[in-house]
Amino acid sequence: MIAHLKGADVFFDNLRGIVQNFCDACDGCQNVSLTKKKHTVKNPIVTTYPLEHIQLDCVELTQDADGNKYGSNLIDCFSKFAHGVRMDFLSCLPPLTFLTSPGLSSCV
């Protein structure tokens, strides 16, 4: 029947019901679970105000035209705000040095 309908304009009035009946009759379909498993965090980070807990990563990247070879990512665990910058090696060594910028120094 499929080969006969191939390339033809066909309208199925009750396609959902046809597919449901097919899946109900199929042994393979009955053995597969379509419900997604819920993954929970074992030790969640609980914060009550911004910048109470931050995550900071420093990674090595390819060197850009300005000579920056490293990237630093800062994520605020309260707001999930992320900020990433490219930097050279010297400014990446002590990763918390850029937290002393005027905008963040009063918050830390």
C-alpha positions in Angstrom: 0.0 0.0 0.0 2.9 2.4 0.8 4.5 1.8 -2.6 1.1 2.5 -4.3 0.7 5.8 -2.4 4.3 7.0 -3.0 4.2 10.4 -4.8 0.4 10.7 -4.6 -1.4 13.5 -2.8 -3.1 11.7 0.0 -5.2 13.1 2.9 -5.7 11.0 6.0 -8.8 12.1 7.9 -7.7 10.4 11.2 -3.9 10.1 11.0 -3.4 10.4 14.7 -5.7 7.5 15.3 -4.1 5.4 12.6 -0.6 5.9 14.0 -1.9 5.3 17.6 -3.5 2.0 16.5 -0.3 1.0 14.7 1.8 1.7 17.7 -0.6 -0.1 20.1 -0.3 -3.2 17.9 3.5 -3.1 17.5 5.4 -5.2 20.0 8.6 -3.1 19.5 6.7 0.1 20.2 5.4 -1.3 23.5 8.9 -2.1 24.8 10.2 1.4 24.4 9.5 4.0 27.1 9.0 7.5 25.8 8.9 9.1 29.2 12.0 11.2 29.9 13.9 10.5 33.1 14.1 13.5 35.4 17.7 14.3 36.4 18.2 16.0 39.7 21.2 17.8 41.0 22.7 16.0 44.0 24.2 19.0 45.7 22.5 22.1 44.4 24.1 25.5 45.0 21.6 27.6 47.0 22.1 31.4 46.9 19.9 34.1 48.2 21.4 37.2 46.6 23.5 38.1 43.6 27.3 37.4 43.6 26.9 35.4 46.8 28.4 32.4 44.9 30.1 32.7 41.6 31.8 30.1 39.3 34.9 31.1 37.5 36.7 29.2 34.7 39.9 30.0 32.9 40.4 28.1 29.6 43.1 28.1 26.9 41.9 29.1 23.5 43.6 29.9 20.2 45.4 33.2 20.1 43.6 36.1 18.5 44.9 39.1 16.7 45.4 41.1 20.0 47.5 38.3 21.5 44.9 37.0 23.9 45.2 33.3 24.3 43.0 32.6 27.3 39.3 33.0 28.1 37.7 33.6 31.4 34.0 32.9 32.2 32.3 34.2 35.3 28.8 32.9 36.2 26.6 34.3 39.0 24.8 31.3 40.5 21.9 33.4 41.7 20.9 35.1 38.4 22.7 32.6 36.1 24.3 35.7 34.5 27.4 34.8 32.5 30.2 37.1 31.5 33.1 35.9 29.3 36.3 37.8 28.3 39.4 36.9 26.3 42.7 37.8 28.0 46.4 37.3 27.8 48.3 34.9 30.2 49.3 37.5 32.8 45.8 38.7 33.5 44.5 35.1 33.6 47.1 33.8 36.2 45.3 35.3 39.2 41.7 34.8 37.9 40.0 37.0 40.5 42.0 40.1 39.6 39.3 41.3 37.1 36.8 41.2 40.0 38.4 44.4 41.3 37.0 46.4 38.4 34.9 49.4 39.6 31.6 47.7 38.7 32.2 44.6 40.8 34.5 45.6 43.6 31.6 46.9 45.8 29.6 43.7 45.4 32.3 41.2 46.3 
